[in-house]
């Protein structure tokens, strides 16, 4: 009997160790709190766990693994296996995808933004750019056109932004500079304090972030149609970690991307945008809408110079910048 019990115990331990040995656990670095911006990451983790029978799991950390400006660095050294970041946070580290942050590209929907981003992520020059960080682009976090929430006197015209300190990154910052605003780049987690203390008078975000980071809590006005551009915030995986997955695990991960993206799009369109109008109304925030002539002048002043500067700067970096710009604008033209 003693031998039987011992053998059984050993067998159970062996099975347990084997199960543990074959389990795959990834750490995922994002920031803030769970919101529309991270819904595809959350859904991806659910799908991967379900389809692997719990043997492939993801631990999603909201700021516990890295600062949002350091997520790409963390990926490069394998500090975690998956992360989300925004290109404009460190344009010098990922210049190829900043083409998607140029102002007034003319993207008309979240669905189109997702489609164009995924196509660009497959471009050899983009893949080589991110490979410098041992990163493989997995999926985008498509966002609608940014607009400004501000405190104090509302701008009656586009020209009223002259001299105004605004939080605006990437191409949005370049566009605002073109009309005399003073853009400053800061991460999402820094903006509420900067706005409350008067460091900036207005903040550019997509609606979900204005709600998540509290910029509407003490705001006086919101621009409904300035639409200077958006940011590109991909989800990447550590390339070594991706390659170390079994064939079955890799198929599960990659096969879950489309469903995770559709969940993200549905969530943003049906829940976030439905809550945005009432959130403004509840706080008595004034809506500012600019005329067509003003917006046309804004586009003329900002779009072409920003694109030309981006192409020149990134050609000097060794990127096929004109090719990337033509690739993106060509896809947008086809979609419109």
C-alpha positions as CSV (number, residue, x, y, z in Angstrom):
1,X,0.0,0.0,0.0
2,X,2.8,2.4,0.9
3,X,4.5,1.8,-2.5
4,X,1.2,2.3,-4.3
5,X,0.6,5.6,-2.6
6,X,4.1,6.8,-3.3
7,X,3.9,5.9,-6.9
8,X,0.5,7.6,-7.3
9,X,1.9,10.8,-5.6
10,X,4.9,10.7,-7.9
11,X,2.7,10.3,-10.9
12,X,0.5,13.2,-9.9
13,X,3.5,15.4,-9.3
14,X,5.0,14.5,-12.7
15,X,1.7,15.4,-14.4
16,X,1.6,18.7,-12.5
17,X,5.2,19.6,-13.4
18,X,4.6,18.6,-17.1
19,X,1.5,20.8,-17.2
20,X,3.4,23.7,-15.7
21,X,6.3,23.1,-18.1
22,X,4.1,23.4,-21.1
23,X,2.1,26.4,-19.9
24,X,2.9,29.7,-21.6
25,X,2.4,33.0,-19.6
26,X,3.0,36.4,-21.2
27,X,3.2,39.7,-19.4
28,X,1.6,42.6,-21.2
29,X,2.4,46.3,-20.5
30,X,-0.2,49.0,-21.0
31,X,-1.1,52.1,-18.9
32,X,-3.9,54.0,-17.4
33,X,-6.9,51.8,-16.7
34,X,-9.0,49.5,-18.7
35,X,-10.9,51.6,-21.3
36,X,-11.9,51.5,-25.0
37,X,-8.2,52.0,-25.9
38,X,-7.3,48.6,-24.4
39,X,-10.3,46.6,-25.2
40,X,-8.7,44.7,-28.0
41,X,-5.8,43.7,-25.7
42,X,-8.3,42.5,-23.1
43,X,-10.3,40.6,-25.7
44,X,-7.1,39.0,-27.2
45,X,-6.1,37.7,-23.8
46,X,-9.6,36.2,-23.3
47,X,-9.6,34.5,-26.7
48,X,-6.0,33.1,-26.3
49,X,-6.8,31.7,-22.9
50,X,-10.1,30.2,-24.1
51,X,-8.7,28.6,-27.3
52,X,-5.6,27.2,-25.6
53,X,-7.6,25.6,-22.8
54,X,-5.9,27.9,-20.3
55,X,-2.4,26.8,-21.2
56,X,-1.5,30.2,-22.9
57,X,-2.4,33.2,-20.7
58,X,-1.6,36.9,-20.6
59,X,-1.2,39.0,-17.5
60,X,-2.1,42.6,-18.5
61,X,-0.5,45.2,-16.3
62,X,-1.7,48.8,-16.3
63,X,1.5,50.7,-15.5
64,X,3.1,48.1,-13.2
65,X,5.7,46.9,-15.7
66,X,6.9,50.1,-17.4
67,X,6.2,53.7,-18.1
68,X,4.3,54.3,-21.3
69,X,7.3,56.0,-23.0
70,X,9.4,53.0,-22.1
71,X,7.2,50.2,-23.4
72,X,9.2,49.8,-26.6
73,X,12.4,49.7,-24.7
74,X,11.0,47.0,-22.4
75,X,10.0,44.9,-25.5
76,X,13.5,45.3,-26.9
77,X,15.1,43.7,-23.9
78,X,12.4,41.1,-23.3
79,X,11.2,42.6,-20.0
80,X,7.7,41.6,-21.1
81,X,6.3,39.9,-24.1
82,X,3.6,42.3,-25.3
83,X,3.1,46.0,-25.0
84,X,1.1,49.0,-26.4
85,X,2.7,52.4,-27.2
86,X,2.0,55.5,-29.2
87,X,4.4,56.4,-32.0
88,X,4.3,60.1,-31.2
89,X,5.7,59.4,-27.7
90,X,9.1,58.7,-29.3
91,X,9.1,59.4,-33.0
92,X,12.8,58.8,-33.3
93,X,12.4,55.2,-32.2
94,X,9.7,54.3,-34.7
95,X,9.8,56.9,-37.5
96,X,8.3,54.7,-40.1
97,X,4.8,54.5,-38.4
98,X,4.7,58.2,-37.6
99,X,3.5,58.7,-41.2
100,X,0.1,57.7,-39.9
101,X,0.2,60.6,-37.5
102,X,0.6,63.3,-40.2
103,X,-2.2,65.9,-40.1
104,X,-5.2,65.9,-42.4
105,X,-4.5,62.5,-44.0
106,X,-8.3,62.2,-44.6
107,X,-9.0,58.9,-42.9
108,X,-12.8,58.7,-42.5
109,X,-13.5,56.0,-40.0
110,X,-12.0,53.8,-37.3
111,X,-12.4,50.8,-39.7
112,X,-10.4,52.5,-42.3
113,X,-7.7,53.6,-39.8
114,X,-7.4,49.9,-38.7
115,X,-7.2,48.7,-42.3
116,X,-4.5,51.2,-43.3
117,X,-2.5,50.6,-40.1
118,X,-2.5,46.8,-40.6
119,X,-1.4,47.3,-44.2
120,X,1.5,49.6,-43.3
121,X,2.6,47.2,-40.5
122,X,3.3,44.7,-43.3
123,X,5.6,47.0,-45.2
124,X,9.2,45.7,-45.2
125,X,10.6,49.0,-44.3
126,X,8.3,49.3,-41.3
127,X,9.0,45.8,-40.2
128,X,12.7,46.4,-40.4
129,X,12.3,49.7,-38.4
130,X,10.6,47.9,-35.5
131,X,12.9,44.9,-35.7
132,X,15.6,47.2,-34.3
133,X,13.7,46.9,-31.1
134,X,13.1,43.2,-31.4
135,X,9.5,44.0,-31.9
136,X,6.8,42.6,-34.2
137,X,3.7,44.7,-34.9
138,X,0.6,42.8,-34.0
139,X,-2.4,45.1,-34.3
140,X,-3.2,48.9,-34.1
141,X,-5.4,50.8,-31.6
142,X,-7.4,52.9,-34.1
143,X,-8.6,56.2,-32.8
144,X,-10.9,58.8,-34.3
145,X,-9.7,62.3,-35.1
146,X,-8.5,64.2,-32.1
147,X,-10.0,67.4,-30.9
148,X,-9.4,69.8,-28.1
149,X,-10.9,70.2,-24.7
150,X,-9.9,73.5,-23.1
151,X,-10.3,75.9,-20.2
152,X,-10.9,79.6,-20.2
153,X,-12.0,81.6,-23.2
154,X,-13.2,79.5,-26.0
155,X,-11.5,80.1,-29.4
156,X,-14.0,81.8,-31.7
157,X,-11.8,81.1,-34.8
158,X,-8.8,78.9,-35.7
159,X,-6.6,82.0,-35.4
160,X,-7.5,82.2,-31.7
161,X,-5.2,79.3,-31.0
162,X,-2.2,81.5,-31.7
163,X,0.0,81.6,-28.6
164,X,-2.1,79.0,-26.8
165,X,-0.2,76.3,-24.9
166,X,-1.7,73.0,-26.0
167,X,-1.0,69.3,-25.4
168,X,-0.5,67.9,-28.9
169,X,1.9,65.1,-30.1
170,X,3.3,64.1,-33.5
171,X,1.6,65.5,-36.5
172,X,-1.1,67.1,-34.5
173,X,1.5,69.2,-32.8
174,X,3.0,70.1,-36.2
175,X,-0.5,71.2,-37.4
176,X,-1.1,73.3,-34.3
177,X,2.3,75.0,-34.7
178,X,1.3,76.0,-38.2
179,X,-1.5,78.2,-36.8
180,X,0.7,79.7,-34.0
181,X,-0.2,77.4,-31.1
182,X,2.5,76.3,-28.7
183,X,2.3,72.5,-28.6
184,X,4.0,70.4,-25.9
185,X,4.3,66.6,-25.9
186,X,3.3,64.8,-22.8
187,X,1.9,61.3,-22.1
188,X,-1.8,60.8,-21.4
189,X,-1.2,60.3,-17.7
190,X,0.4,63.7,-17.3
191,X,-2.3,65.9,-19.0
192,X,-4.9,66.3,-16.2
193,X,-2.4,67.9,-13.8
194,X,-0.9,70.1,-16.6
195,X,-4.4,71.3,-17.6
196,X,-5.5,72.0,-14.0
197,X,-2.3,73.9,-13.2
198,X,-2.4,76.0,-16.3
199,X,0.7,74.5,-18.0
200,X,-1.5,73.9,-21.0
201,X,-4.8,75.6,-21.8
202,X,-6.1,72.8,-24.0
203,X,-5.5,69.1,-24.6
204,X,-5.9,67.0,-27.7
205,X,-7.3,63.6,-27.3
206,X,-9.8,61.2,-28.8
207,X,-13.1,61.2,-26.8
208,X,-12.4,58.0,-24.8
209,X,-9.2,59.5,-23.4
210,X,-10.8,62.8,-22.5
211,X,-13.2,60.8,-20.4
212,X,-10.7,58.4,-19.0
213,X,-8.1,61.0,-18.0
214,X,-10.5,63.5,-16.6
215,X,-9.8,66.5,-18.9
216,X,-13.5,67.2,-19.2
217,X,-14.0,67.5,-15.4
218,X,-12.9,71.1,-15.3
219,X,-13.2,72.0,-19.0
220,X,-15.1,74.9,-20.6
221,X,-15.2,74.0,-24.3
222,X,-14.7,71.3,-26.9
223,X,-13.8,71.6,-30.6
224,X,-16.2,69.4,-32.6
225,X,-14.5,69.5,-36.0
226,X,-11.0,70.8,-35.8
227,X,-9.9,67.3,-36.7
228,X,-6.1,67.9,-37.1
229,X,-5.2,64.2,-37.1
230,X,-4.9,61.3,-34.8
231,X,-2.1,59.1,-33.2
232,X,-1.0,55.6,-34.1
233,X,-0.7,53.3,-31.1
234,X,0.3,49.8,-32.0
235,X,0.4,46.6,-29.9
236,X,3.7,44.8,-30.4
237,X,5.2,41.6,-29.3
238,X,8.7,40.7,-28.5
239,X,9.9,38.9,-31.6
240,X,11.9,36.2,-29.7
241,X,8.9,35.5,-27.5
242,X,6.7,35.2,-30.6
243,X,9.1,32.8,-32.3
244,X,9.4,30.7,-29.2
245,X,5.7,29.9,-29.2
246,X,4.7,26.5,-30.5
247,X,3.0,26.4,-33.9
248,X,-0.3,25.8,-32.2
249,X,0.1,28.7,-29.8
250,X,1.2,31.0,-32.7
251,X,-1.9,30.1,-34.7
252,X,-4.1,30.8,-31.6
253,X,-2.5,34.2,-31.1
254,X,-2.5,35.3,-34.7
255,X,-6.0,33.8,-35.3
256,X,-7.5,35.8,-32.5
257,X,-6.4,39.3,-33.8
258,X,-9.3,39.9,-36.2
259,X,-11.9,39.1,-33.5
260,X,-10.1,41.2,-30.9
261,X,-10.0,44.1,-33.4
262,X,-13.7,43.8,-34.2
263,X,-14.5,43.8,-30.5
264,X,-12.5,47.0,-30.2
265,X,-14.3,48.7,-33.1
266,X,-17.7,47.7,-31.8
267,X,-16.9,48.9,-28.3
268,X,-15.6,52.2,-29.5
269,X,-18.4,53.0,-31.9
270,X,-21.3,51.7,-29.8
271,X,-20.3,52.5,-26.3
272,X,-17.6,55.2,-26.1
273,X,-19.1,57.5,-28.7
274,X,-22.6,57.0,-27.3
275,X,-21.4,58.2,-23.9
276,X,-19.5,61.2,-25.3
277,X,-22.3,63.6,-26.0
278,X,-24.0,63.1,-22.7
279,X,-20.7,63.5,-20.9
280,X,-20.3,67.0,-22.4
281,X,-23.9,68.0,-21.7
282,X,-23.7,66.9,-18.1
283,X,-20.8,69.2,-17.5
284,X,-22.1,72.1,-19.5
285,X,-19.1,72.1,-21.9
286,X,-19.6,74.4,-24.8
287,X,-19.2,72.9,-28.3
288,X,-17.1,75.0,-30.7
289,X,-17.6,74.4,-34.4
290,X,-15.4,76.1,-37.0
291,X,-16.5,77.1,-40.5
292,X,-15.5,75.3,-43.7
293,X,-13.4,78.2,-45.0
294,X,-11.4,78.3,-41.7
295,X,-10.8,74.6,-41.7
296,X,-9.7,74.7,-45.4
297,X,-7.2,77.4,-44.6
298,X,-6.0,75.3,-41.6
299,X,-5.5,72.3,-43.8
300,X,-3.7,74.3,-46.4
301,X,-1.3,75.8,-43.8
302,X,-0.6,72.6,-42.1
303,X,-0.9,69.5,-44.2
304,X,1.5,69.9,-47.1
305,X,4.3,71.5,-45.0
306,X,4.1,68.7,-42.4
307,X,4.2,66.0,-45.0
308,X,7.2,67.6,-46.8
309,X,9.1,68.0,-43.6
310,X,8.3,64.4,-42.6
311,X,9.5,63.1,-45.9
312,X,12.7,65.1,-45.9
313,X,13.6,64.2,-42.3
314,X,12.9,60.5,-42.7
315,X,14.6,60.2,-46.0
316,X,17.7,61.5,-44.3
317,X,17.2,58.7,-41.7
318,X,17.5,56.1,-44.5
319,X,13.8,55.3,-44.7
320,X,11.9,55.2,-48.0
321,X,9.8,58.0,-46.7
322,X,8.3,59.1,-50.0
323,X,7.3,55.5,-50.7
324,X,5.7,55.1,-47.3
325,X,3.8,58.4,-47.6
326,X,2.6,57.5,-51.1
327,X,1.6,54.0,-49.8
328,X,-0.6,55.4,-47.0
329,X,-2.2,58.2,-49.0
330,X,-2.8,55.8,-51.9
331,X,-4.7,53.5,-49.6
332,X,-6.7,56.4,-48.2
333,X,-7.6,57.6,-51.7
334,X,-8.8,54.1,-52.6
335,X,-11.0,53.9,-49.6
336,X,-12.5,57.3,-50.1
